[in-house]
Amino acid sequence: MLTTQEIGSIRKPRYLVDKYREYLSGETSYESLLPYIRGASLDTLRMLEAAGLDWVFDGEMHRWEMYYHPVVNIEGIEIAGQVRVWDNYYFIKGRVVDKPRLKRDYHYEEAKYIVGNSSRPVKFPVTGPYTLADWSFNEYYTRELGSMGREARYEAKRRLAIDLARDVINPILKRLSTLGLRRIQIDEPAATTHPGEMDIVVEAFREAVKGVEKEVSIHICYSDYRILLPYMESFGAVQFTLEFANRDSWELGVDDDKRIGYRLLKDLKEMGYGLELGLGVIDVHVDRVEPPELVRDRILYAAKYIEPEKLYINPDCGLRTRSRDIAYYKLRNMVLGTLMARERLL
């Protein structure tokens, strides 16, 4: 009951960031980079194990970031350059110039190394097909349809997402399912960006997990979940891992006026939601560390609406925006608060 887990990313150590930049600029080889990746991977696994998490991961030490890592290993996508997303933050964006095909399985060796070096069960995140499609310039499919109208743009997005799901993500998931992973998590942060495309999100997810012999969950964050609610039972996922703490107060208590960030739980109960729920109890956007008592109360409030046996406890999202020390203390207090909630619920 109340299994604790991290979502995915942890900030890379400075030494690894420097080595990645040397590699990305062509100053060094991947073979020279790999020992630094594995050192940081081990350090992060030990950190999460020391924090007391039930399920662990290495914080994406094997990946520069969640979009770039897949697209450079997919034929048919070329790097277009950097795009400004907010303030002075940029991310690399790709151009889809041909039908996507898997160039290299970019997760198998990573997962094999993590499983072989972890003392805890491993939950392994994979960037989902819809997010890869949404974050790319869709030149090939738009040109193929020969129109820029609304219906053509929708169909171009759909074809790209489904081809990514079937020809890239699905074979990766099937190989991952042969390893000793506890669970695979599909990350779809773009899922509700375009409410009219939710049918594409669901279809792509189902195509990606077809024939995969492993439990698969989905992580969606910072969304208007009212868009998501009507579609949740259609995905076929065993768990939705969602963000709540970012919307909540820091006051203790299990009443509605204290747990304002968890109002969605009432809607889930009313709709008969019967899946597992990954409950975000840690705000990843602030350095302030949640006291265990606050984590406890957030869990106890959630247990009014979701069966405790179906509650999984995690941060809202990945912790890469926080220092490694802050991430550790947040996760440690998350575990302590979960233990306090378990005692109350048993």
C-alpha positions in Angstrom: 0.0 0.0 0.0 1.2 3.5 -0.9 4.2 2.5 -3.0 6.6 5.5 -3.4 8.2 6.3 -6.7 10.0 9.1 -8.5 8.7 10.4 -11.8 11.8 10.5 -14.0 14.3 13.3 -14.2 16.9 14.4 -11.5 19.4 17.2 -12.2 22.6 15.9 -13.6 25.9 16.5 -11.7 27.9 19.3 -13.0 30.7 17.0 -14.2 28.2 15.1 -16.4 26.7 18.2 -17.9 30.1 19.4 -18.9 31.0 16.1 -20.5 27.6 16.0 -22.3 28.3 19.4 -23.8 31.7 18.2 -25.0 30.1 15.2 -26.6 27.2 17.3 -28.2 29.7 19.8 -29.7 31.8 16.9 -31.2 34.8 17.4 -28.9 34.6 13.9 -27.5 33.2 10.5 -28.3 30.2 8.6 -26.8 32.7 6.0 -25.5 34.4 8.7 -23.6 31.1 10.1 -22.2 29.7 6.7 -21.1 31.8 6.2 -17.9 30.6 9.6 -16.7 27.0 8.6 -17.5 27.3 5.4 -15.6 29.0 7.1 -12.6 26.2 9.6 -12.4 23.6 6.8 -12.9 25.0 4.9 -9.9 25.2 8.0 -7.8 21.6 8.8 -8.5 20.4 5.2 -7.9 22.1 5.2 -4.5 20.6 8.6 -3.7 17.0 7.5 -4.4 17.6 4.2 -2.5 18.9 6.2 0.5 15.8 8.4 0.3 13.8 5.2 0.8 11.9 5.0 -2.4 10.2 1.7 -3.1 10.6 2.0 -6.9 13.6 3.8 -8.4 15.2 5.1 -11.7 18.5 6.8 -12.4 17.0 10.3 -13.2 17.7 10.2 -16.9 21.4 10.3 -16.6 21.7 8.4 -19.9 19.7 11.1 -21.7 20.5 14.7 -22.5 16.8 15.4 -22.3 13.5 13.6 -22.9 12.9 14.9 -26.5 16.4 15.1 -27.9 17.4 11.6 -26.8 14.7 9.8 -28.9 14.7 12.0 -32.0 18.4 11.7 -32.7 17.8 8.0 -32.9 14.9 8.1 -35.3 15.3 8.1 -39.0 13.2 10.7 -40.7 13.7 13.4 -38.1 16.4 16.0 -38.5 17.4 18.5 -35.8 16.1 22.0 -36.8 17.7 24.0 -34.0 16.7 25.5 -30.7 13.3 27.0 -30.1 12.6 29.5 -27.3 9.9 28.2 -25.0 9.8 30.8 -22.2 12.1 33.5 -20.8 15.5 32.5 -21.9 14.8 28.8 -21.9 15.3 26.9 -25.2 14.9 23.3 -26.3 16.0 21.5 -29.4 13.3 20.8 -32.0 13.2 18.4 -34.9 11.8 18.5 -38.4 10.0 15.4 -39.7 11.2 15.1 -43.2 10.3 11.4 -43.9 8.3 8.6 -42.3 9.9 7.9 -39.0 11.8 4.6 -38.5 13.8 3.4 -35.5 17.6 4.0 -36.2 18.8 2.5 -32.9 17.0 1.2 -29.8 17.9 4.1 -27.5 16.6 2.6 -24.2 17.5 -1.1 -24.0 21.2 -0.8 -22.9 20.2 2.0 -20.5 17.5 0.0 -18.9 19.7 -3.1 -18.7 22.4 -1.2 -16.9 19.9 0.4 -14.4 18.2 -2.9 -13.6 21.6 -4.6 -13.1 22.7 -1.9 -10.7 19.6 -1.2 -8.6 18.7 -2.9 -5.3 15.1 -1.8 -5.7 12.4 -2.4 -8.4 12.8 -0.1 -11.4 10.1 2.0 -13.0 11.3 3.1 -16.5 10.0 6.2 -18.2 9.8 6.6 -22.0 8.7 9.7 -23.9 5.4 9.0 -25.6 4.5 9.2 -29.3 2.1 12.1 -29.1 4.6 14.3 -27.3 7.3 13.5 -29.9 4.8 14.4 -32.6 3.6 17.5 -31.0 7.0 18.9 -30.3 8.3 18.3 -33.9 7.8 20.3 -37.1 5.5 18.0 -39.1 6.8 18.8 -42.6 6.6 15.3 -44.2 2.9 14.5 -43.4 1.7 18.0 -44.0 3.4 17.9 -47.5 2.0 14.4 -48.1 -1.6 15.6 -47.5 -1.0 18.8 -49.6 -3.2 21.0 -47.4 -2.8 23.3 -44.4 -6.5 23.2 -43.5 -7.6 22.2 -40.0 -8.7 18.7 -40.9 -5.5 18.1 -42.9 -3.4 19.3 -39.9 -5.3 17.0 -37.6 -4.7 14.0 -39.9 -1.0 14.9 -40.4 -0.6 14.9 -36.6 -2.5 11.6 -36.3 -0.4 9.8 -39.0 2.9 11.0 -37.4 1.8 10.0 -33.9 0.6 6.6 -35.0 3.7 5.8 -37.1 5.9 6.9 -34.1 3.9 4.6 -31.8 3.9 1.6 -34.1 7.4 1.8 -35.7 9.4 3.4 -32.9 7.9 3.2 -29.5 6.3 -0.2 -29.7 9.4 -2.2 -30.6 11.3 -0.4 -27.9 8.7 -1.3 -25.3 8.6 -4.9 -26.4 12.4 -5.2 -25.9 12.2 -3.4 -22.5 9.5 -5.9 -21.4 12.1 -8.7 -21.6 14.2 -7.0 -18.9 13.5 -7.1 -15.1 11.6 -3.8 -15.0 8.8 -3.5 -12.5 6.9 -1.1 -14.8 7.2 1.1 -17.9 5.9 4.7 -17.7 4.9 6.6 -20.9 5.5 10.3 -20.5 3.0 12.5 -22.4 3.4 16.1 -21.1 1.8 17.4 -24.3 -1.3 15.2 -24.0 -3.9 17.9 -23.3 -2.1 20.8 -25.1 -4.7 20.5 -27.9 -8.0 19.4 -26.5 -9.4 18.5 -29.9 -6.6 15.9 -30.4 -7.3 13.7 -27.4 -8.5 10.9 -29.7 -5.0 10.9 -31.2 -3.3 10.7 -27.8 -5.4 7.7 -26.9 -5.0 5.9 -30.2 -1.2 6.5 -30.2 -0.9 5.2 -26.6 -2.8 2.1 -27.4 -0.8 1.5 -30.6 2.5 1.9 -28.6 1.6 -0.6 -25.9 0.0 -3.2 -28.3 1.5 -6.7 -27.5 3.7 -5.3 -24.7 3.9 -7.9 -21.9 4.6 -5.4 -19.1 2.4 -3.1 -17.0 2.4 0.4 -18.5 1.4 3.6 -16.8 1.1 7.1 -18.2 2.4 10.4 -16.7 0.6 13.7 -17.6 1.4 16.9 -15.8 0.3 20.6 -15.6 -2.8 20.1 -17.5 -6.5 21.0 -17.4 -7.5 17.5 -16.2 -11.2 18.2 -17.1 -10.0 17.6 -20.7 -8.5 14.2 -19.7 -11.4 12.8 -17.6 -13.7 11.5 -20.4 -10.8 9.6 -22.0 -9.0 8.0 -19.0 -10.7 4.6 -19.2 -9.9 4.4 -22.9 -6.1 4.3 -22.7 -5.6 0.9 -21.3 -3.0 2.1 -18.8 -2.8 0.6 -15.4 -2.1 4.0 -13.7 -2.4 7.7 -14.3 0.4 9.6 -12.6 -0.7 13.2 -12.1 0.3 16.5 -10.6 -1.6 17.9 -7.6 0.8 19.5 -5.1 1.6 22.5 -7.3 -2.0 23.6 -7.0 -2.3 22.9 -3.2 -1.9 24.9 -0.1 0.9 24.3 2.4 -1.4 24.2 5.4 -1.9 21.0 7.3 -5.3 19.3 7.4 -7.5 16.9 5.5 -10.5 19.2 4.9 -11.5 20.5 1.5 -10.4 24.1 2.3 -6.9 22.9 3.1 -6.5 20.4 0.2 -7.6 22.7 -2.6 -5.2 21.1 -5.1 -6.8 17.7 -4.9 -10.4 18.6 -5.9 -10.1 16.4 -9.0 -10.2 13.3 -6.8 -13.9 13.9 -6.1 -14.5 13.9 -9.9 -12.6 10.7 -10.2 -14.6 9.0 -7.6 -17.9 10.2 -9.1 -16.9 8.8 -12.6 -16.1 5.5 -11.0 -12.3 5.7 -11.6 -10.9 2.2 -10.8 -7.3 2.4 -11.9 -4.2 3.1 -9.8 -3.4 6.7 -9.3 0.1 8.2 -9.0 -0.5 11.0 -6.5 1.7 14.1 -6.8 2.5 15.2 -3.3 5.7 17.2 -3.9 5.9 20.5 -5.7 8.9 20.3 -8.0 9.0 24.1 -8.8 10.1 25.4 -5.4 13.1 24.7 -3.2 10.9 24.7 0.0 10.9 21.2 1.3 7.5 19.7 2.2 7.3 18.6 5.9 6.4 14.9 6.3 3.1 15.9 8.0 2.0 17.8 4.9 2.7 14.8 2.7 0.8 12.6 5.2 -2.3 14.9 5.1 -2.3 15.0 1.3 -2.3 11.2 1.2 -5.0 10.9 3.8 -7.2 13.3 2.0 -6.7 11.3 -1.3 -7.5 8.1 0.5 -11.1 9.4 1.1 -11.7 9.1 -2.7 -9.2 6.6 -4.0 -8.6 3.2 -2.4 -5.3 3.3 -0.5 -4.2 0.1 -2.2 -4.5 1.9 -5.6 -2.6 5.0 -4.5 1.1 5.4 -5.5 3.0 8.4 -4.1 5.3 10.5 -6.1 6.4 14.1 -6.9 4.3 16.1 -9.3 6.9 15.7 -12.1 10.6 15.2 -12.5 13.0 17.0 -10.2 15.6 18.2 -12.7 14.8 21.9 -12.0 15.9 21.5 -8.3 19.4 20.9 -7.0 20.3 17.3 -6.2 20.4 18.1 -2.4 16.9 19.7 -2.5 15.6 16.7 -4.6 17.0 14.3 -2.0 15.4 16.1 1.0 12.0 16.4 -0.8 12.0 12.7 -1.6 13.1 11.7 1.8 10.3 13.7 3.4 7.9 12.2 0.9 8.9 8.8 2.1 8.6 9.8 5.7 5.2 11.3 5.2 4.0 8.2 3.3 5.1 6.0 6.3 3.1 8.2 8.6 0.0 7.9 6.3 0.5 4.1 6.1 0.4 3.9 9.9 -2.9 5.8 10.0 -4.5 3.7 7.2 -3.5 0.3 8.4 
